[in-house]
Amino acid sequence: SPSDIAFIQDNDCDGIDLAVRRNENPIAQNGCSSPSPFEQRAVAEFDLSSLAGATIGSASFILSNGGVVGDEEVIDLYAYIGDNQVTTDDWTRTDVPLGSVDVTAILDPIPVDVTTVAQSDAGGSLGFLVVDDPASPFGALGLEPTGVELRVTIDDPPTISCPTEPYSVVIGPGGNIMITPEGAGLTANDDI
């Protein structure tokens, strides 16, 4: 699941005085041609720090459609190196264009291949910006926060090195775990 998900709102389509909105379904919507102009862009960021040192074989960004409004709805999707937090700076994060997706009448999750960008950022944070294509008729794409995800397949899982000398693991007071060399009062086969 995302480390942060929200939408950024511009109440007058000038790209200034932006606001991050949380605790609501992120919606990508372009109403700049309406009588009361506004635009919203949905943003999701994912923490990849647990993948540091791993070889990513494939990655898909899954858009879970929380509802489409409009006859024809196309979204533009972008990726960028993030910081695990949605801020107004993410409004213009169109670093890596991933293409356009027609989401009209699609109720199933929409997978988008993001392998290349995920491989270039293994171990950091990966952000996605969803923009309602201004060329499509007025509409909106609502993202279902519980269904937006990043699916990653690892080719070479990282290995964890263990000490070569005999050690004992002891669970101490308060559940603290202590690792002690053998001969420091316990052996590897002692009951704890």
Contacts in CASP RR format, 6 or more apart in sequence:
PFRMAT RR
TARGET T0000
AUTHOR 0000-0000-0000
METHOD contacts of the structure
MODEL  1
SPSDIAFIQDNDCDGIDLAVRRNENPIAQNGCSSPSPFEQRAVAEFDLSS
LAGATIGSASFILSNGGVVGDEEVIDLYAYIGDNQVTTDDWTRTDVPLGS
VDVTAILDPIPVDVTTVAQSDAGGSLGFLVVDDPASPFGALGLEPTGVEL
RVTIDDPPTISCPTEPYSVVIGPGGNIMITPEGAGLTANDDI
1 146 0 8 1.000
1 147 0 8 1.000
1 148 0 8 1.000
1 149 0 8 1.000
2 44 0 8 1.000
2 45 0 8 1.000
2 46 0 8 1.000
2 145 0 8 1.000
2 148 0 8 1.000
2 149 0 8 1.000
2 150 0 8 1.000
3 45 0 8 1.000
3 46 0 8 1.000
3 47 0 8 1.000
3 84 0 8 1.000
3 85 0 8 1.000
3 125 0 8 1.000
4 43 0 8 1.000
4 44 0 8 1.000
4 45 0 8 1.000
4 84 0 8 1.000
4 85 0 8 1.000
4 86 0 8 1.000
5 26 0 8 1.000
5 42 0 8 1.000
5 43 0 8 1.000
5 44 0 8 1.000
5 45 0 8 1.000
5 86 0 8 1.000
5 143 0 8 1.000
5 145 0 8 1.000
5 148 0 8 1.000
6 20 0 8 1.000
6 21 0 8 1.000
6 22 0 8 1.000
6 26 0 8 1.000
6 42 0 8 1.000
6 43 0 8 1.000
6 86 0 8 1.000
7 20 0 8 1.000
7 21 0 8 1.000
7 24 0 8 1.000
7 26 0 8 1.000
7 27 0 8 1.000
7 28 0 8 1.000
7 40 0 8 1.000
7 41 0 8 1.000
7 42 0 8 1.000
7 43 0 8 1.000
8 18 0 8 1.000
8 19 0 8 1.000
8 20 0 8 1.000
8 21 0 8 1.000
8 40 0 8 1.000
8 41 0 8 1.000
8 43 0 8 1.000
8 86 0 8 1.000
8 88 0 8 1.000
8 90 0 8 1.000
8 91 0 8 1.000
9 18 0 8 1.000
9 19 0 8 1.000
9 20 0 8 1.000
9 21 0 8 1.000
9 38 0 8 1.000
9 39 0 8 1.000
9 40 0 8 1.000
10 16 0 8 1.000
10 17 0 8 1.000
10 18 0 8 1.000
10 38 0 8 1.000
10 39 0 8 1.000
10 40 0 8 1.000
10 91 0 8 1.000
11 17 0 8 1.000
11 19 0 8 1.000
11 38 0 8 1.000
12 37 0 8 1.000
12 38 0 8 1.000
13 31 0 8 1.000
13 32 0 8 1.000
13 37 0 8 1.000
13 38 0 8 1.000
13 39 0 8 1.000
15 91 0 8 1.000
18 88 0 8 1.000
18 91 0 8 1.000
19 88 0 8 1.000
20 86 0 8 1.000
20 87 0 8 1.000
20 88 0 8 1.000
21 40 0 8 1.000
22 86 0 8 1.000
25 66 0 8 1.000
25 142 0 8 1.000
25 143 0 8 1.000
25 144 0 8 1.000
25 145 0 8 1.000
26 42 0 8 1.000
26 43 0 8 1.000
26 44 0 8 1.000
26 130 0 8 1.000
26 142 0 8 1.000
26 143 0 8 1.000
26 145 0 8 1.000
26 148 0 8 1.000
27 40 0 8 1.000
27 42 0 8 1.000
27 140 0 8 1.000
27 141 0 8 1.000
27 142 0 8 1.000
27 143 0 8 1.000
28 40 0 8 1.000
28 41 0 8 1.000
28 42 0 8 1.000
28 75 0 8 1.000
28 130 0 8 1.000
28 131 0 8 1.000
28 132 0 8 1.000
28 140 0 8 1.000
28 141 0 8 1.000
28 142 0 8 1.000
28 143 0 8 1.000
29 38 0 8 1.000
29 39 0 8 1.000
29 40 0 8 1.000
29 132 0 8 1.000
29 139 0 8 1.000
29 140 0 8 1.000
29 141 0 8 1.000
30 39 0 8 1.000
30 40 0 8 1.000
30 131 0 8 1.000
30 132 0 8 1.000
30 133 0 8 1.000
30 134 0 8 1.000
30 138 0 8 1.000
30 139 0 8 1.000
31 37 0 8 1.000
31 38 0 8 1.000
31 39 0 8 1.000
31 132 0 8 1.000
31 138 0 8 1.000
31 139 0 8 1.000
32 38 0 8 1.000
32 39 0 8 1.000
32 134 0 8 1.000
33 134 0 8 1.000
33 138 0 8 1.000
34 138 0 8 1.000
39 132 0 8 1.000
40 132 0 8 1.000
40 140 0 8 1.000
41 91 0 8 1.000
41 129 0 8 1.000
41 130 0 8 1.000
41 131 0 8 1.000
41 132 0 8 1.000
42 129 0 8 1.000
42 130 0 8 1.000
42 141 0 8 1.000
42 142 0 8 1.000
42 143 0 8 1.000
43 86 0 8 1.000
43 90 0 8 1.000
43 93 0 8 1.000
43 127 0 8 1.000
43 128 0 8 1.000
43 129 0 8 1.000
43 130 0 8 1.000
44 86 0 8 1.000
44 127 0 8 1.000
44 128 0 8 1.000
44 130 0 8 1.000
44 143 0 8 1.000
44 148 0 8 1.000
45 82 0 8 1.000
45 83 0 8 1.000
45 84 0 8 1.000
45 85 0 8 1.000
45 86 0 8 1.000
45 90 0 8 1.000
45 125 0 8 1.000
45 126 0 8 1.000
45 127 0 8 1.000
45 128 0 8 1.000
46 84 0 8 1.000
46 125 0 8 1.000
46 126 0 8 1.000
46 127 0 8 1.000
46 128 0 8 1.000
46 150 0 8 1.000
47 84 0 8 1.000
47 124 0 8 1.000
47 125 0 8 1.000
48 118 0 8 1.000
48 121 0 8 1.000
48 122 0 8 1.000
48 123 0 8 1.000
48 124 0 8 1.000
48 125 0 8 1.000
48 126 0 8 1.000
48 152 0 8 1.000
49 123 0 8 1.000
49 124 0 8 1.000
49 125 0 8 1.000
50 123 0 8 1.000
51 122 0 8 1.000
51 123 0 8 1.000
51 124 0 8 1.000
51 152 0 8 1.000
51 154 0 8 1.000
52 122 0 8 1.000
52 123 0 8 1.000
52 124 0 8 1.000
52 158 0 8 1.000
53 122 0 8 1.000
53 123 0 8 1.000
53 158 0 8 1.000
54 122 0 8 1.000
54 123 0 8 1.000
54 154 0 8 1.000
54 155 0 8 1.000
54 156 0 8 1.000
54 157 0 8 1.000
54 158 0 8 1.000
55 122 0 8 1.000
55 154 0 8 1.000
55 155 0 8 1.000
55 156 0 8 1.000
56 115 0 8 1.000
56 118 0 8 1.000
56 119 0 8 1.000
56 122 0 8 1.000
56 152 0 8 1.000
56 153 0 8 1.000
56 154 0 8 1.000
56 155 0 8 1.000
57 115 0 8 1.000
57 119 0 8 1.000
57 152 0 8 1.000
57 153 0 8 1.000
57 154 0 8 1.000
57 155 0 8 1.000
58 113 0 8 1.000
58 115 0 8 1.000
58 152 0 8 1.000
58 153 0 8 1.000
59 113 0 8 1.000
59 114 0 8 1.000
59 115 0 8 1.000
59 117 0 8 1.000
59 118 0 8 1.000
59 119 0 8 1.000
59 150 0 8 1.000
59 151 0 8 1.000
59 152 0 8 1.000
59 153 0 8 1.000
60 111 0 8 1.000
60 112 0 8 1.000
60 113 0 8 1.000
60 114 0 8 1.000
60 115 0 8 1.000
60 150 0 8 1.000
60 151 0 8 1.000
61 77 0 8 1.000
61 79 0 8 1.000
61 98 0 8 1.000
61 111 0 8 1.000
61 112 0 8 1.000
61 114 0 8 1.000
61 128 0 8 1.000
61 149 0 8 1.000
61 150 0 8 1.000
62 109 0 8 1.000
62 110 0 8 1.000
62 111 0 8 1.000
62 112 0 8 1.000
62 147 0 8 1.000
62 148 0 8 1.000
62 149 0 8 1.000
62 150 0 8 1.000
62 151 0 8 1.000
63 77 0 8 1.000
63 101 0 8 1.000
63 103 0 8 1.000
63 109 0 8 1.000
63 110 0 8 1.000
63 112 0 8 1.000
63 130 0 8 1.000
63 141 0 8 1.000
63 143 0 8 1.000
63 148 0 8 1.000
64 109 0 8 1.000
64 110 0 8 1.000
64 143 0 8 1.000
64 144 0 8 1.000
64 146 0 8 1.000
64 147 0 8 1.000
64 148 0 8 1.000
64 149 0 8 1.000
65 103 0 8 1.000
65 106 0 8 1.000
65 107 0 8 1.000
65 108 0 8 1.000
65 109 0 8 1.000
65 110 0 8 1.000
65 141 0 8 1.000
65 142 0 8 1.000
65 143 0 8 1.000
65 144 0 8 1.000
66 141 0 8 1.000
66 142 0 8 1.000
66 143 0 8 1.000
66 144 0 8 1.000
67 107 0 8 1.000
67 140 0 8 1.000
67 141 0 8 1.000
67 142 0 8 1.000
67 144 0 8 1.000
68 103 0 8 1.000
68 104 0 8 1.000
68 105 0 8 1.000
68 106 0 8 1.000
68 139 0 8 1.000
68 140 0 8 1.000
68 141 0 8 1.000
68 142 0 8 1.000
69 139 0 8 1.000
69 140 0 8 1.000
70 104 0 8 1.000
70 137 0 8 1.000
70 138 0 8 1.000
70 139 0 8 1.000
70 140 0 8 1.000
71 104 0 8 1.000
71 137 0 8 1.000
72 102 0 8 1.000
72 104 0 8 1.000
72 136 0 8 1.000
72 137 0 8 1.000
73 102 0 8 1.000
73 103 0 8 1.000
73 104 0 8 1.000
73 132 0 8 1.000
73 136 0 8 1.000
73 137 0 8 1.000
73 139 0 8 1.000
73 140 0 8 1.000
73 141 0 8 1.000
74 100 0 8 1.000
74 101 0 8 1.000
74 102 0 8 1.000
74 103 0 8 1.000
74 104 0 8 1.000
74 132 0 8 1.000
74 133 0 8 1.000
74 135 0 8 1.000
74 136 0 8 1.000
75 100 0 8 1.000
75 101 0 8 1.000
75 103 0 8 1.000
75 130 0 8 1.000
75 131 0 8 1.000
75 132 0 8 1.000
75 133 0 8 1.000
75 141 0 8 1.000
76 97 0 8 1.000
76 99 0 8 1.000
76 100 0 8 1.000
76 130 0 8 1.000
76 131 0 8 1.000
76 132 0 8 1.000
76 133 0 8 1.000
77 97 0 8 1.000
77 98 0 8 1.000
77 99 0 8 1.000
77 100 0 8 1.000
77 101 0 8 1.000
77 112 0 8 1.000
77 128 0 8 1.000
77 129 0 8 1.000
77 130 0 8 1.000
77 131 0 8 1.000
78 93 0 8 1.000
78 94 0 8 1.000
78 95 0 8 1.000
78 96 0 8 1.000
78 97 0 8 1.000
78 98 0 8 1.000
78 128 0 8 1.000
78 129 0 8 1.000
78 131 0 8 1.000
79 95 0 8 1.000
79 96 0 8 1.000
79 98 0 8 1.000
79 114 0 8 1.000
79 117 0 8 1.000
79 126 0 8 1.000
79 127 0 8 1.000
79 128 0 8 1.000
79 129 0 8 1.000
80 90 0 8 1.000
80 93 0 8 1.000
80 94 0 8 1.000
80 95 0 8 1.000
80 96 0 8 1.000
80 126 0 8 1.000
80 127 0 8 1.000
80 128 0 8 1.000
80 129 0 8 1.000
81 95 0 8 1.000
81 121 0 8 1.000
81 124 0 8 1.000
81 125 0 8 1.000
81 126 0 8 1.000
81 127 0 8 1.000
82 90 0 8 1.000
82 93 0 8 1.000
82 124 0 8 1.000
82 125 0 8 1.000
82 126 0 8 1.000
82 127 0 8 1.000
83 125 0 8 1.000
84 125 0 8 1.000
90 127 0 8 1.000
90 129 0 8 1.000
91 129 0 8 1.000
93 127 0 8 1.000
93 129 0 8 1.000
94 129 0 8 1.000
94 131 0 8 1.000
96 117 0 8 1.000
98 112 0 8 1.000
98 114 0 8 1.000
98 117 0 8 1.000
98 128 0 8 1.000
100 133 0 8 1.000
101 110 0 8 1.000
101 112 0 8 1.000
103 110 0 8 1.000
103 141 0 8 1.000
109 147 0 8 1.000
111 151 0 8 1.000
114 126 0 8 1.000
114 128 0 8 1.000
114 150 0 8 1.000
117 126 0 8 1.000
118 126 0 8 1.000
118 150 0 8 1.000
118 152 0 8 1.000
126 150 0 8 1.000
130 141 0 8 1.000
130 143 0 8 1.000
132 139 0 8 1.000
132 140 0 8 1.000
132 141 0 8 1.000
163 179 0 8 1.000
165 181 0 8 1.000
165 182 0 8 1.000
166 181 0 8 1.000
166 182 0 8 1.000
166 187 0 8 1.000
166 188 0 8 1.000
167 179 0 8 1.000
167 180 0 8 1.000
167 181 0 8 1.000
167 182 0 8 1.000
167 188 0 8 1.000
168 179 0 8 1.000
168 180 0 8 1.000
168 181 0 8 1.000
168 182 0 8 1.000
168 184 0 8 1.000
168 186 0 8 1.000
168 187 0 8 1.000
168 188 0 8 1.000
168 190 0 8 1.000
169 177 0 8 1.000
169 178 0 8 1.000
169 179 0 8 1.000
170 177 0 8 1.000
170 178 0 8 1.000
170 179 0 8 1.000
170 180 0 8 1.000
170 186 0 8 1.000
170 192 0 8 1.000
171 177 0 8 1.000
171 178 0 8 1.000
171 192 0 8 1.000
172 178 0 8 1.000
180 186 0 8 1.000
182 188 0 8 1.000
186 192 0 8 1.000
END
